Amino acid sequence: MSKQPIIAIIDAGNKELWDEFVTGHREANFLQSWDFYEFHASRGNKIVRKIAVDAEGKIIAAYAGVVEDAKRGRYLAIAGGPILDWQNKPLVDKIFDDIKQEGKRHKCVFVRLRPQLELSDKSLRLMQSHGFKKAPMFLSVEYAGILNLEKSEAEILKNASQGFRRKLRKAEKNNLTVETSQDPKIMKDFCKLEKLHASRQGYVPFTDSFLTKQFEAFAKNNEVVMYVGKKDGEILAMNFMIFYGNEASYHYGVSSDLGTKYSVAPLLHLEAMREARKRSIKRYNLWGIVGTEETGHRFFGVSEFKRSFGCEELKYTPAHDFVINKPKYQLTKLIETARKHHRHV
């Protein structure tokens, strides 16, 4: 029987080696990118970046997380990680143990983990076997719409719904223009439109600083593009796209009433898919959708729009919590359960 590799788990300090390892895994996306945690650090948050190396110093596992100082209790959030070979049980065990130790070291009430694993009975048993239990609130998207960019644009349009193709034809007849920008100054327009969009859709908008710092972090390394749909010089819709590794991610999208009327969104997505192909990216993630039966969910309408692309539906293993401080965690659970009900999410 071959010996297990000698493993050391250490703080990561090299962006190039980190991103090379993470993007070498097909399932990974920007949630575990180096620059996403540069964004978190720019907001004053403590971040955790750890790697496991073998006897030769080669990275064999990585995970990044952010320490959130919420009123309901401090917690370590790890979205889309860890990144590793899930078949290597000794490695998985060591990484889970290290994650728990980081939660304790930062005096967290709990650790919240949403791994980049497809949902299955096996993935749920894995979480339970390491002492994690299903979280009362999500951590990043758990149910996503995915388009395979190895298919041609013609194939994707053929598989899209008639309604989608009709909206696209309508947009093409409306003399719309699509512009792109990687200049953080574009966020002034995005934030202004997002407030109008949030008012119309009934949600609380992100702060200008939160959105702008994200864009800035990804713009430094050519990982973000803003798509701007206009008619007669007026901005009608904007898509905030992140390009990282194997995935193009529809991170945020906002529009005005006229943007909806003139069907701008399909054009923005087609342009982003074209850019993704230029970058040899194979997967286009439309992100959050909800079940077809969840008609009362506030994301039901946008989910139906995303389904009109003909996307495949991917369910990730949902967020799970490892509880460190049980009394304080009970308060967290009560608050988050009530909040989830109130927000219809």
C-alpha positions, -999 to +999 in steps of 0.1 A: +000+000+000+014+034-010+020+059+017-002+090+020+016+122+010+031+142+038+008+172+042+014+206+057-015+231+058-002+267+056-013+302+048-013+310+011+010+338+000+013+336-037-016+347-060-002+331-091+001+297-076-033+300-059-051+309-090-033+283-111-044+256-086-080+268-083-086+273-120-071+238-126-104+224-112-133+225-136-159+230-109-143+261-094-153+297-100-147+332-087-159+323-052-125+309-045-105+333-066-076+353-050-092+386-060-126+379-044-108+379-010-088+410-019-123+426-022-133+412+013-100+425+027-106+459+012-137+462+033-118+456+065-127+420+069-103+393+082-097+367+055-084+332+056-065+316+027-050+282+034-033+256+012-023+220+017+010+210+002+026+176-003+062+166+005+074+184-026+056+216-018+030+211-045-005+225-037-030+197-033-059+216-016-070+252-010-098+271+007-105+307+013-130+323+037-140+356+053-147+363+089-181+381+091-188+401+123-226+399+121-247+412+150-261+377+155-226+364+160-192+362+143-188+334+117-163+321+091-179+319+057-164+296+030-183+298-002-174+275-031-147+257-013-126+239-004-110+230-037-094+195-036-098+159-047-129+148-028-119+111-033-088+116-012-104+110+022-073+117+044-069+150+027-106+159+030-104+150+067-074+172+073-089+202+055-122+199+074-103+198+107-083+228+097-114+247+087-129+240+122-097+251+138-097+284+119-133+290+131-122+285+167-090+306+162-111+336+150-135+331+180-164+324+157-198+312+168-199+289+138-183+281+105-206+282+074-195+261+044-211+258+010-188+234-009-185+233-047-201+199-048-231+188-066-260+178-043-262+141-036-269+118-007-232+112-006-223+149-003-249+153+025-234+123+044-200+138+039-210+170+056-228+152+084-198+129+090-177+160+097-201+174+122-218+200+099-256+204+098-277+222+073-276+260+077-308+280+083-297+305+056-279+300+022-243+310+015-241+320-021-262+303-048-272+267-042-293+262-073-279+275-106-287+277-143-257+266-164-251+270-201-224+248-219-203+272-240-188+242-259-221+244-278-222+270-305-243+302-303-266+287-329-271+255-308-278+275-276-304+297-294-320+266-309-324+251-274-337+284-259-375+289-256-395+305-282-402+334-258-364+340-255-359+340-292-388+364-296-373+388-270-340+386-289-356+395-322-375+423-305-343+437-290-325+435-324-353+456-340-352+482-313-319+497-325-302+490-292-264+493-286-242+472-263-211+488-248-185+473-225-163+488-198-137+477-173-133+511-158-145+512-121-160+546-129-188+528-147-200+517-112-215+551-106-240+544-134-245+508-122-253+518-086-277+545-097-296+520-119-295+493-092-313+516-067-341+521-092-342+484-100-343+475-063-372+499-057-391+483-085-384+447-074-387+453-037-353+444-023-326+463-004-298+474-027-262+469-020-242+499-010-222+518-037-190+510-018-197+472-017-204+470-054-176+493-065-149+476-044-159+442-060-156+456-095-122+472-086-108+440-072-116+420-104-108+448-128-072+448-117-066+414-134-090+416-164-116+394-147-146+416-150-166+433-177-196+456-174-221+452-203-242+483-209-274+482-230-285+516-244-311+531-266-306+567-280-277+571-255-298+562-224-287+533-202-315+507-200-297+477-185-263+466-172-248+432-165-218+428-141-199+397-155-170+380-139-146+358-160-125+334-140-111+300-147-136+278-165-166+300-158-183+332-168-205+343-140-236+365-143-228+382-110-254+411-110-279+425-135-300+456-133-325+473-157-350+501-160-386+497-170-376+506-205-349+480-204-376+454-198-398+469-224-371+468-251-358+433-241-322+444-236-310+415-214-308+388-240-284+410-261-261+416-231-259+379-223-251+370-259-223+395-259-209+381-227-210+346-240-190+357-270-164+372-248-163+340-227-156+319-258-128+343-267-113+335-233-118+297-239-143+296-210-166+265-212-193+273-187-217+303-184-233+305-150-266+324-149-266+318-111-296+317-088-328+300-098-356+285-078-378+255-084-406+257-109-431+249-081-419+279-060-442+304-075-443+326-044-405+330-042-394+365-050-369+351-076-394+330-094-398+355-123-361+359-129-357+321-126-382+316-154-363+341-176-330+322-170-347+289-178-358+304-211-321+302-222-324+264-222-299+261-193-291+230-174-300+231-137-273+224-112-279+220-075-249+225-052-247+209-017-264+236+004-247+256+031-239+237+063-228+250+097-203+237+121-214+250+155-187+262+179-207+282+204-241+264+208-259+290+230-251+319+207-258+298+176-294+292+187-299+330+185-284+330+150-307+301+140-338+319+152-329+352+135-320+337+102-350+314+101-373+344+106-354+365+081-356+338+054-394+336+059-398+374+058-377+378+026-395+349+008-361+332+000 
